[in-house]
Amino acid sequence: MATKNQSGFVRCYERAKRKDPFLEVKSMRVVLTVTAAGTVGSVTLSSHRNTALGSCIEASVGRWRFRPSRGGITTEIGLKFER
C-alpha cells in the first residue's frame, strides 16, 4: 500500500519543502492501525508530528482503504526522503 501511494508522500514532502526550504528529513517511521472494516484507525509518526509534512502524511495515510478482515492489524512502514 505504501508503494502504491508513494506519490502522495512525494507531494507532501515537496509541499512542506516549499514552505520551509531548510527542512531536513532523511527518514520517518509510520505506525498505522487498520480496523477489521479496512479503514485506518490511527496513524503515528516517529517525527515531524506537528509540522506541515507530518500533517500531510497523516492525512494521506488516513485515507487508505484495505480489504475487510476478521481482525485489525497494527503495522509499521519506513519512509526515506532523498533528493
N, C-alpha and C positions, 0 to 999 in steps of 0.2 A: 504494500500500500504506500509506503514511503517513497519507493522508486516511482510508482505511478504518479504521485503528486509532487515530485521533485520541483517542478516548475513553480509551484506555489511557494516553496522555500526560497527559491532564487528571487522571485518577485518581492517577498518580504525583506530579504537581505538588501536588494537594490534600493527599495523604498527607504529603508532605515539608513542606508549609507548616504542617500541624498540629503536626508535630514541631519545627519551627523557624519561629515566626511572623515572624522577621526575615529570612527567606530572600528574597534579591533575585536573580531570574533574568529577564533580558529575552529572551535567545535562546541557542541552542545548536546546534552542528553535530554531526550524527551520521554517521560514515562506517561503512558496512557492506559486508561481503564476502559474496556469495551464491555457494554452491558450484554445480557443474553439476547436482547432485541436487535443488537448490531449497531447501536449508537455509541458514540464516545461519551462516557460518563464523566471523566476528568482528564485533565492534561496538566502535567507538572514539568517545568523546565529546570535544568540544573543551573542555569544562569540567565541573566537578562530578562528576568520575570517582569519587571516594571518598566520596560522600555518599549519603544515602538516595534522593535524587532520581536521581542517576546510576545507582545500582544497580538501581533500579526500571525505568528506561528501558532499560538494557542487557538486563535480563531480558525485558522486553516485546518489544523488537526481536528478541532471540534466538529467540523462539518463532514468528516469522513464517515462513510457508512460501510458496515461489514455485513456478511450474511448472519442471520439469526443463528444462535446456537443454544445448547442446553444450559450452559453456564457462561458467565462472563469471563474475561481474562484481563490480566494486567501485564503489560509488556513494555520494553524499553527499546528505543531506537537511538542511534547516534547520528548526528549531523555534522558534517565537516564543511566549513566555508573556506573556499580558496578562490583566488583571483586567477 
